[in-house]
Amino acid sequence: MVHLITGNKGKGKTKWMLNKANEAVKDILGSICYLDKNAQHMYELKTRIRLINVNDYMIENSDQFLGFVSGIISQDHDLEQMYFDSFLSISYLENADIRPAINKLLKLSDKFNVDFYVSISLDDHEIPEELKEYVTVSL
């Protein structure tokens, strides 16, 4: 499943994501991966959560980002959840149509049974109508 966490910058999306990941690690049997644009939150995450600074991997567009995500899934068969903080930034989708990327994540989720938590700096009225059903939290 893809869970969209929406709201303008500064509304608390990152705090919500960090809390959700830290709570999930208590009950989850598999692994959790947290992708961010830097390593700033490294010490806020439980040690069982793998933090990846996407900017370390020379990703230049949304296709490369989605390939990177697929690569992470392919190397970790126990992966159950992935968190994408600052999704528009790390996926190179700022001022772009997010529908194709979210649809790809939905397919990956169905095929590999991975839940995605996606932080998007957009208000509800800016989310495309066909993606509104995936909004889990609106801040």
PyMOL commands that set and color helices and strands:
alter all, ss='L'
color gray80, all
select helices_A, chain A and resi 13-27+42-44+54-57+62-75+87-90+99-112+124-126+129-134
alter helices_A, ss='H'
color red, helices_A
select strands_A, chain A and resi 2-6+31-36+49-53+79-84+115-120+135-138
alter strands_A, ss='S'
color yellow, strands_A
deselect
rebuild
show_as cartoon
